[in-house]
């Protein structure tokens, strides 16, 4: 079965094709939760630990004396209506509005004051402005979340009534509680859900920053290490709705065709025990299946193209041609982080590959490197498509192309017969050596991977036919932690007018490893939905909800191809053969009279500053030897800041 990348990404966003992909429905590593305890007892332990650390006085201040988490009858205190909230207390301005809040609002985390206080990263001080003495762990936040859904458990018949004619399914989501600026509807803080979750590779174990309510990738004491960044998943009973509805559930930033797509909208969270669904004692088990097949598909691609390769058949199904399971990531132990937290295995980012007790390499033949379209600087570029047309990189990144092999393969480390390596990066004749070929290049592996997080619940298998896993990706680290993908999406439709700022665009707090759309083909179009349908049917609630905060905005398609280059005529002449940015456009400029095609602008390589320079490199011209001026360099004399002609 051959799938295009566009099909895969649309399937992930719509909850259809990708998450039902047969290749992901494989045996997985299971992580069973501990024996279920009464939910109120778990919440009581959380309150008992945090109340003396400033949380008791904080919630009393916010509720004007109504919510006392140290009360003997905790269940009654949490269920008591709060008539008057003090929203001037820092962190509570974006708490969900309503006629009367409660400490716990059944089925609605966003309207539960205790849950918001624990889960919101904006809540940092007590009622008098002093820093709180302790912060909740991820497992403690999950305990309160389970109580929100379990304090008044629905029946299956009630959930079917809410769904109406829409199909029900047991669906796994990547989940994240976000402030109003990051929520789907943008009106108040809320839980956000996506069918795709992204975890981040790292060299050391993860660290959960309880104050920031996030896993952080940085270690201030060790600036040259990266911590792994896990991703949290949770199973829900969900209904399948055809057509996006920004007033009701989302998704955030609709795109063309969403009115015909199907979306899974979460209704009720699933967890162990008799308090989840009335009349059933559930046993919920999550499991993960991950795979990395880079080397396998690289050798298959070379063989298909007629290049010599040493490895075929069953050998390509073995490690390190295929990396599976816990070598990539696994679910972390529930007692520490809660259930459903997928954590990548710490490992160096580049590792010399071994196979059958020998260093694994491949033959860099003269035929391979002699092909004019195969080299990108000093790496092998594996791009499907004709090599006689314009730069093959642009063809290979087209959304409808299926990528059957890694994009680049390193050939700059020559393997000697004694097992030693020659680092060609240090050789002045590197380009000549590579273009002559005739040596063996060392293979390297990383522990990135793609796969699924699935759920099993025997008690529901007879009642609900559809079980859908979430797609997950273990991706490289985020090297721009202060710039999230939502910020880029919100920034780009403005025409790029903010690109002149020296600081990077920001969008709220940094949430590494959380669900976000990405310009990388390895990730998915990740557009969260909200839980606005939890307590009422779609038809009854849609007419009473205001329009989405972001009507008509768009998300980039996988690979980043949303909009083409924006060009403006220069307001004043620039020196011949020179653009306002300082790059030569006479011999290596875009071949379209100063403008770039949509594809050329959208698929710019991470290793270059502009599609202009990348076009020159991926063509048949040698690598430029002159230093390319920075974007922040001065503009040439005679030009002005306004009216630049450039590719953005």
C-alpha positions, 0 to 999 in steps of 0.5 A: 500500500503506497500512501502520499504524504498529503494523504498521511497528514490529512489522515492524522488531522482528520482521524481517518487514514493515517491512524487506521493505517495497517502498518501501525496496527502492530503488537505494541509494548503495553503499560498497565496502570496500577490498581485503581484507588478511589478517585477522591482519596487520590485528590485528597492526597494531592490537596493535603500535600499542596494546601500548606504550601500556599495552595489553600490560601490561594484557592480561598482568595480566588473563591473569596472564601468558598473553596477550602481544599483542607476541609474535612468533607473535601467532596462537598467543598469541591462541589460547592458553587462559587458565586463570585470569583476574584479573577484579578488573582494572577493566573485566573484571568483566563479561567472559563467564564460561567454563571457559577464555578466549582472546585470540580465541575463534572465532565469539564476540566476547563470549568473546574477551579482546582484543576485549572489552578494545578494545570495552568502554567500561569498560576505561580503565586498565592493570593498575596503575591508570594511564590507557591512553596510547591507545585503539582506533579504530572501524576497529581494533575492527572489524579484531579483530571480523572476525578473531574470525569469520574465524580459523576460518571455517565452511562454508555447510553448517555454518551450515545445520546450526546453523540446522536447519529455520530459514530462512537469510538475509543480514540487516543489523543495527545492532550495538553492544557493551554492558556487562552492564547493557545487554546483552540477557541481562544476564549479561555484556558482549556484542554486541547486534543490532537490525533498526533503527538510529538516527543523529542529526542535527547541525550539524557533523561527527561526532567519535568519542571513542575513550576512550568508544568512542562518537560524542559529540554535544557539543563542549565548546569549542563549546557551541552546536553539535551533532555528528552521531551516526552509527550502525554497521551490519553484515551477518550470515548469520542464521536466522529463528526463530519465537517469542521465547526469552529464554534463547537469543537474546532479544529484550530485553523481550518483549511480547505476541505475541512467541511468534508473531513471527519473529526474525532471529538472527545466526549469522556476520558477513560481510566481504570476502575468502576468510577469511569463509566457507570455500571462498568469496571474498566481495565484500560491499557495503553501501548506503543509501537515505534519504528525507524526504517531509514537505513532499510529504505535507503538501501532499497531505494539505491537498489531500485535506482540501479546502484550497487548495495551489499544488503538485501532481503532479510538482512534489511529487516534486522537492527540497525536497518530497522529499529523498533520499540523501546530502542526508540521510546516507551511509556514511562512508569505511571506512578511518577508521571501518570499514565500515557506519557511516551518518553524517548530513550536517551542516546547520542544523536549520531551513532556509528552503526554496526551489523554482524559485529562489523562497522556498517557502511555502503559503497560510494561508487563513482556512478552514484556520486557522478549523477548530477542530481544526487549530491547536495553539497557533500551529502547524498540526496535521495529524491524521487523524480526525474534528474533532468528537470529543475532542482530535484529537491523541489520535486521531492518535497511536493506534498503528493510525492511519497518519500520512500527513503531518507532525504540525505545520507552522510558520505563524509566519513570514509571507513578504512579496512582497519575500522578507523574513520577519515573525517573528510570534513577536515580534508581540503580536497573533500569535494574532489574525493567525494565526487570521485567516489570509490570508497566506503562511507560509514553508516550512522543511525539515530533513534528517531521514529514514528508509530502509534500509541494504542489503547485496549479496554476489554470491557468496551470491545463488545460495546464499541467497534472502533478503536483508534490509536494516536500517531506519534513521532519521536523527532529531533530536538527543538533548536528554537524553543522560544518559537512555537509552530502556532506562533509561526502560523499566526505570523505568516498570514500577516504577509511577513511584515514582522520579519524585520524584528530582531527577536523571534516571534513568540506565542505564549509560554514554551511547551516543548514536545507538545502537539504543534503543526510543523514544516517537517515532512516527518511530522503531521498537520497537528490541529487540536480540537477542544472539548466543547461537546462534553456536556451537550449535543452538537445541535443544541450548543452550536447556535449558542457559541460565538465564532472562532477567534481565528476565522478563515486562517489557515495552517500549512500543509505538510512540508510547510507549503501554504503560501508562495514567496511574497515579492515587492518591487524595489523602491530604489535601485540596487547595485547590478547583480546584487539583491537588497539582501546581499545575495547575487541574483545574476548567475544564481538567482531564482529563474523567474525574474525575481520571484519564486514559485510557491514550492520554492519558497515554502520548502526552504532547507533548514541549512540555508537562509533563503530559497534563492541560495538553496536553489543555487546549491541544489542546481548544477553549479558548484558551492559558492566560496564567498561568504554569504552576508547575514540577514542582519547585515546592512543593505547595499547603498542606494537601497531602502528597508521598504520595498525589498525584493526577497523570498520569505 
